[in-house]
Structures are given as structure tokens and as C-alpha cells.
Amino acid sequence: MKKNAIIVGSGLGGLSTALRLTTLGYQVRIVEKHNTPGGRLNTYSEKGYTFDLGPSFFSMSYEFDELFSSCNMENPLTYQQLSPLYTVNFAGSDRKFQIFRELEKLAQEFQDIEPDFVKKCQRYLAGAKEIFHDTEYRIVKKNFNGKLDYLMSMAGVPWKHAPAMFRSMWSELDNHFDSHEVKVIFSLVAFFLGATPFDTPAVYKLLNYTELQHDGYWSVKGGMYTITTKLVEELKRRGVEFKYETEIVRVHETNGKVNAVEDQHGNRYTADVFVINSDAASFRGKLLGRPKFNEKALDKMDWTLSPFTIYLGVKGKVEGLHHHNYFLGTNFQEYADKIFKLSVNPEKPYYYVNVSSKSDAACAPEGCENIFILCPVPDLRFKPDWSDANQLADTIIADLSERTGFDLAGNTEVRRVMPPDEWQNTFNLYRGSGLGLAHGLNQIGAFRPANKDESLNNLYYVGASTIPGTGLPIVVISSKLVTERIQHEHPTV
């Protein structure tokens, strides 16, 4: 008889785990709070405009290749490599920096502000490359049986990397480059972790290696939601059942095992194994009542910034925008120091803009653009009231209009604003934190909520807030790690 698995949540982690478990012979059912699959890897469409709701690109594309090949199927995705990777705009200047993977080409962007850029960058990336490959299998792609096991694995990482754990990414960049603009641009990867370069350990410069040398950045033909739709299509072919608009509100346990989970209507779901693809920390606190993860304890943890997102469908082509764009101010460090704990809207916000219609015309009506804007803001601990969401949206849209020379408000056909409280309520994000727990030294590896429950031997976790961390390819790795645990502890044969 086949073993059964219940997966709570249909984000990328849940879908990837389901694919791996069906390959092992499990019968899988997925229950999802939302009315569509994908979690934050979702889509929004209106009046002929289609937007990526959350993630708009990814790195480490080979992790998707590994997922599909290990599950005995052809990769159904068509990747599109980004070139340039992105464009950076600083306030008070008409100059745009286009960030290319080719160092000689990139050096031309910085030729008047960073002498000997190629030499400096090669030295910086050489160190980042070593960190990436020295930790890839010792730390990132590994399960840990407790903190001692983790610390022993850390001891196997060359000690020359130790200083990079205790200084900030900004100080690391300061040691290699002179130009403020170059340091700011290279530090933007810290925001992918939902943090700032002033509180992100220097080891994460490995992200610069992944973007500039290792694999670059990619999107998917048809939009990022294609990842979700292709996974769901394959899972349905494999007999996986999806039950939407179903929120799990209670866990029933007996003798150290989960025997059922219960939804908001009182329906119970039984299985041999349960995998949770919601926040691994808050689930333990809210549904399992663990004191270590109660609300007071969770609020003391370090969480990533919240997303404030705007979706605009506009008539006309905005020549001042590329596919991926950053719009920054002139007070980078001051802004970064304040952004985590602001209780009011930032006066001059920093933000990211994605215009996928620049690469895929099908995302918008002919002659139009779909504009997705993401502004990182404090989580709901610091700014719980978002009744002024449209005020911040108006500020950002006006700033973007001025800096591109295009009247966005006057040409808007579609407008949707999603503040942190809507992200929290829609996707069960704790305090509206966009990427879950932050990645400081006290919240990585075995110091992160484990992917195996501490008390219940058939309960597991997958996703951004367990190991190894956040980001689409990292979540795919998370699905591999949790599946390895399940296979070892609950084999199908």
C-alpha cells in the first residue's frame, strides 16, 4: 500500500516536495488557504495586463534542472537570461548604470568613478566564489542533526572565511572599492535577503558571485507563474489532489505523531507524513503552541522587510525603464538604518521596478506596459496601520514619473496596491515579513527552525523560514533536504 502525505501550502516549496514525494511513490494531497496555487510565486491579471505577484527573477537555474531530472521528467520551463541584469538609477542624476555580467562591459559603466574596476572586481569575486563553493555542500545542501552537527560542519569550512561572518557586507565592499555608487550597487543583493548591507554578514557576497559569474539571473517565458502552473500540471498527472480555500487551523497528535490536521470547517485530513509549507516558526507557535515560538518570542526574532507592492497597467511605452530597475535616493546608509523600524511612510522611498513587458510583449496589451513596483518597508510590528497605503503609492508613482519623464498616473489603466497587511492576510506571512526569518548568524543553519519537528516524528517543514533559507532556488533545495529526511525516516519500501 502506498504511503500518504499531506502538504499544507502550495508555494514553491510545497509543490517541489510533492513532486519529489510522488517520484518516491507517495500518494500526495495538497491543501491550500488561497484559491490558487503558488503562494508568493503567483500572478495577477486585469484588463489584458499580467503581473508577477511576487518573485520576478531567479538565479541558480540549475536547481530547477536538478528538481525535474531527479523526478524523471523533462524540464518544462524555458529560461530567459537577463542582460543587462538590472539598471540602477540614483536620485539627482540622469545617469543610469546598466549592470552586465561581462566585467569588461561593466567596467565601462564605472570607468570614470572606479579606476582598475576589473582587477578590483575579480579579486572581490574570487573571494565570493570560494565562500560559495566551500559552503555549498557543507552548509547549504545539508541536513543537520542538531546544533552540534551544524557546528562540526562549520568547522569543515576553511577558517579563512571566518572574518566574513563577523563583518558586514558593506564593510567588505568598502575594503575592495572606492566609489560609493559601486558599493551601493553591489550591496543591493542584501535586499534579496530582506535585509540591508549594513546588517548582512559579508559571507553573503557570494550572491554577487551567483549574479555576475556563476549563473546570472533568469526569468521564465510566459511569466514566473509558469513555474507554478507547470508543476501543478505535472502533479495532477501524477494523481495529486489539490484542495483550495482550505486553511489548517488545528493539529491532532497522539503518542508523538500527527494523526490528522483540521481545517476551518472542521474537516480532518489524515496521512502517514505531514509537510508544512507555511512559516516554520509561526506554525510552531500558533498551531502547536510551542513556548519557544509564541508571539512574544517570534517578535524578538529578526524578520525580513515587508513588501509594499504596486501593479500598474499603463498606456504607452516607458522608454526610461528596462526589465529590471532600481530607483535609489542619495542617503543610502541613513535610509537603510531607518527602514527597518519606521512607523510612518518613508518620504523618499527606495524601490525596485520590474517591467516584464520589455521582454515579453504578451504581458500587456499592444503598445502598453505592465509595471510592478516593490518598496521594502518595515514589518507590522513597527507600522501596523496601512490605511495610508495609497498615499505611499502616490508618492512612489509621482517619483517614478518624474525620473522617467512619463506621466504614469495620467496613463494608468490598471492600479492595484498591496500593503504588508494584505500580504500577511493573503499568504499567512508573519507580521507581513516578505521572506520570513532573516539570515543573521543566529538564524541560519541549525539555528534556523529545523525542517523536522522537534516532538512529532512525522511532521516536517519546507520553505523560506526553515533550512537553508530564502530565494526560489534555495527553496527548491529545501524541498530536496526535507524529502531526503522523509525518505530516510519513512521509506516507502
N, C-alpha and C positions, 0 to 999 in steps of 0.2 A: 504494500500500500504506500502511495506517495505521502511524504510529509507535507504539511500545510504551513504557510507563512502568511501572517497579516502584516502589511506595511502601512503605517499611519503617516499619510502625507505623500503627495505625488510630485515633489520637487525633483530636481536632477538626481539627488542622492537616492531618493526612493525608487525612481524609475530605473536607475542604473543597477541598484541592488536587486530589484525584481528581475531584470534581465539576467543577471548572474545566477540568481537562485533558480530560475526556470531552467537554465542550462545544466544545473546540478540535479534537476529532477523534482524540484519543489513545485507544489501547486500554490499559486500566489493570488491573494486578493489585496487590492489597494483601496483604502478608504481615505477620502479627501474632503476637507472642510469646504473648499471653494467649489464653484460649479464647473470649473475647467481644470485640467491637469497642468503641472509645470511649476507651481509655486511662484517664486520671483522670476523664473525663466518663462515669462508669459507674454501675451500680446494684447494690444488694444486697437480696435478698428472703428472708424466712423467716417461716413461720407467719402469713402474711397481712399482714405488715409489709413495706413497700417504702421503701428509703432511697436518697437520692442519695449515692453513694460519695464523691464529691469536691465539685466546684463545686455551689453551691445557688442561685445567682442570678447575674445579669449586668447590665451597663449597655450603653449604645451599641447598643441593639437594632437600629438601622438598618443596622448592619454585616451582620447576618443577612439583612435585607431585600435589601441590595446583592448578597450572595452568591447568593441564589436568583434574583433578577431578572436578574443577569448570566449566569446559567446557564439562562435561558429556561424557568423553571418558577415555579409559584405557591408562595408561602411556605406550607409545610405546618404551621408552628408556630402555636399560639395563645398569645400572650403574656398574662401576668397581672401588672399593675403592683402593686408593693408599697406599701402605705400603712397604717401608717407604714413607713418604710424599714427601721427596726430599733428595738429597745428596748435601753437601756443601764442596767445595774444596777451600782452601786458598793457594795463591801463596807462593812458598818457602817451601812447606811441602807436603810430600806424604800422609799425613793423610787425610782421608775423614770422615766427620761427617754425619751419617745417622740419619735423623730426624723422629722419631716414635711418634705416638700418646700416646703409653703406657709410662707413666712417668718413671717407674722403668727401662724400656728398654732404654729410652732416657738418663736417669741418667748414665747409663754405658758408653755412648758416652762421657760424660763430667766428669767422675769420678776423673780424675787427674787434672782438671782445675777449677772445680766449686764444692767445698765441700757443702754438705747439699743441693744439687740441688733440690731434690724432694720437700723439705719443702719450699724453696725459690720460686719454680715454682708454687706450689699450692697457695701460698699467692698472687703471681702476677696474676695468672689466676682467682682467686676468685674475685679480683677487676675488671678484664676484663669481667667476667661473669655478674657481677652486672651492669656494664655500658651497655652491650649488651641488657639485658632484661629490664632495666629501660628506654631504649630509643627505643626499637623495635617498640612499638605501639604508643608511644607519639610523636616520631620524624620520624622514618624511614618509617613506613607503614601508613602515614597520609598525606592527602591533607591539604594545608593551604590557608586561605582566606586573604592573605597579611602578612606583617611582624609582625603586632601586634598579630595576631592569632598564628604565629610561636613563638614569644617571650613568649606568655602565655603558650604554650605547653612546651617550655623550662623550664618555671618556675615550671612545674609539675615534672620535673626530680629532684631527690634528690640532694640537694646542695652539698653533699659530693663529687660529681663528678666534680664540677666546677673547681678545680685546674687543673684537667687533660685536660681542654680546653685551658689552657694558658701556659702549659709547653710542651716541645717536647717529642716525643716518646722516643728519645734517653735518655733524662734526666730521664724519668720514668724507663727505663731499668737500668740505672745507679744506681737508688735507690734500685734495687732488686738483681742485680747480680754483681759479681766481674770480671768474665772472659770476656775479650774483645771478644773472639770468640762467647761466648753465646749471648752477647749483639748484635753483628753483625747478627748472625743467626736469633734471634727473631725479629730484626728490618727489615728483608727482606720483611715482609708483606707490609711495607710502599711503596715499589716499585710496589705493585699491584695497588696502587692508583696513580701511575705515578709520585711519589714524593720521597723524601728521609726522613729518620727518624729524621733528624735534623730540618726539616721544617714541619713535620706532627704532629698535636696535639696528645697528649698522649691518648686521648679518643679512638684512633684507635687501641689501644692494644686489643680492642675487637676482632680484626681479629685473634690474637693469640688464643683467646678462640675458635673461629669458627674452626681453623685448628687443634688444639690439643685436644679439649674436646667436642665441640658442635656437629660437623658433619663431620669434616675431609675434605679431598679432593677426588674428583671423576673424572674419565674420562668416556667416553661412548663407549661401544662395537661398533666397526665399525668406530671409529673416532668421533671427536667432530662435524664434519659436519653432522653427523647423526641427531643431534638436528634439524638442518635446514631442512634436507630432510623429516623428519617425520612430521614436522609442515606443510611444503608445501604440502605433500601428503594429509594430513587431510583437509587443506584449499581448495584444489582443489575438494575434495569430497563434500565440503560444497558449491561449486559453486563460489569460489573466483577466480577472473580473475587476472592474472599477465601480466604486460606489461613491458618488459625489454628494455635495451638500450634507456631509456626514462628519460631525465633529466628535471626536472621542473625548469624553468628559470624566471617565472613571476607569480604573484598572482593578480587576479582581484577581487576587492571588491566593494560593494555597501551598503550604509547605515549600516556600522558596521558589515558586514558579508562578508565572502568569497563566491563568486558565481562561481568561476572557478579557476583552476590553468592551466598554459600553458607550454607545453614542448618546446624543442629546435627546433622542426619542425613546431611550430605554432598550434599544436593540443590543444584543450581545454578539460578539464575534470571537469564535474560538479558533485556536491554531496550536501547532507544536512550537512555533517560533514567532516572536513579535519584533518588528523593527520600527523604530520611531524616527521619522524624517521631519520632526519639528525640533525646536531648540532643545538641545540635550540638557542644558542646565535648568531652564524654566520648567520643562516637563517633569523633571525630578522633583522640583519644588511644588508646582501647582497640582499635579495629579498623583504623585507618590508621597507628598507630604514630608519630604526629607528636610530636616532642620538645616543641613548644610546648604540647601538651595531654597530656603524660604525667601520671601520678598526682601526682607532686611538684608540677608546675605547676598542676594542677587544684586541689590542696589549698590553694594560695596565693591562689586566686581568691576572690571574695566570693560566697557562695551564700545562697539564701533559707532561712528557717527550715523545719524539717521538720514534717510533720503528725503529730499523735498523735490518732487518731480513735476515737470510741466510738459504737456504734449500739445504741440501747435501744428495745425494744418494750415498752410498759408498759400495764397495765390502768388504766383511769380517765382522766379529763381533768385536765390540769395547768393550773389557772387562772392560775398565776403565770408562764406562758410565752406569748409571742407567736410569730409565724412566725420572725422573726429576732431574736436576743438576744445581747448581750454581757454577760459577767459579769467585772467588774474588781475589783481589790483597792484598797488605799489607798496603795500605794507605787509609783506608775506609773513614774517615772523610774528608781528603783532597780531595779525588776523588768526594765525594758527594757534597762538597762545590763548586766544579768547574763544574760539569757535566751539570748543567742547562744552562750555558752561554758560553760553549766552542764554538769557531769559527773554530776550527780545529779538526781533528780526535784525540781521546784520544790515547796516546802512549801505555798504558797498560790497555785496556778496561776490565770492568767487564761485565759478560754476563751470560745468562741463556741458558741451553741446554735441549731440550726435544727429547727423542728417543722413540717414541710410538711403534716401532717395538720390544722393550723389553717386551711389554705387549701384543701386537697384531701382530703376525707374518705376517698377511695379508697386513700390511702397506709397506712391502718391499719384493723384490724377495728373494728366499731362500738363506740363508747364508749372507744376506746383512742388512744394517741398514738405516733407514731414520732419518736424524739428522736435527732438527730445532733449530736454534740459534737466540736468541733475545738479542740485546745490546741496552739498553736505551741510547738515545743521545739527544742533545738539539733540540728544535723545529726550524722551518725555520726562525724565527726572528733572531736567533743568528748564524745559519750556513745555509744560503740559497743555497749554491753551493755544490752539491753532485756528481760532476764529478769524485771525488776521492773515490767513494763508493767501488770499487773493491780493492783499497789499504787497507781500513779498514777491508774488508772481508778477505784479505790475512793475515793480522796481527792476526785476531781472529783465523782463521783456523790453522795458524802456532803455536799459543799459545796452542790451544786445542790439537793439535797433540803432542806437547812436553809434556803436562801434562797428557795425556792418554797413551803415548807410542805407538800411532798408526798413521801411515802416512796417514792422511786424503786426502791431495792433490793428492798423488800418487795413491789413490784408488777411486777417485771420478768419478762417472758415470753421476750424475746429479748435477748441481750447478745453483742456482738462487739467486740473491741478490736483496732485495727490500729496498732502502733507503727511508728516510722520504718524499721526494718529490713525489715518486711513491705512497706511502700510501696516501698522500694528494690528488693527482690527481685521484686515483682509487676510493677512498671512501669519497671524499669531507671532509677530516679531516682538520680543520682549522690549518694552519701553520704546518701541519703534526703531530699535537698533537695526540698521540695514544689513549688516554682515555678521551679526551675532557677537560673541565674545571677542575682545581684542586679542592681539598677539604679542603681548609683553612676555618677558621671561617666565613670569609666574602663571601664565595661561597658555603655554604651548606644551607639546609632548604629553607626558603623563600628568602634567599639572592642568591639563585641559580635561573637561568631563569625558570620561572614558567611553569607548564605543560598546562596552559590555557593562550591563548594570551591576552595581556593587552587591545587590542582595538577591535579585531574581535571575535564575540561571538560564532563562530562555528569552530574556529581554535585551535588545540591542539598540544602538543608535547610529545614525548616519547623517552626514551633512556638515554644514559650516561650523557649528559650535562644538563638534567633537573633533577627534583627530582625523587628518592632520591640520585642518583649518579651512579658511575661506577661499573662494575663487572656483570657477567652473571645473577646471582640470583637477584641482585639489579635491573637490567633492567627488569626482569620478574615482580618484584614488581612495577616498574614504569608503566608497562602495566596495572596492576590492578588499580593503582591510577588514571590513565588517563581515563580508562574505567568507573570507578565509577563517575568521573566528567561528562563524556558524558551521562551516564545513567540518572544522576540526572537532567542535563540541556537539554537533547534532548531525552527523553524517547521514546521508540518505540511504546508504547501503552498509 
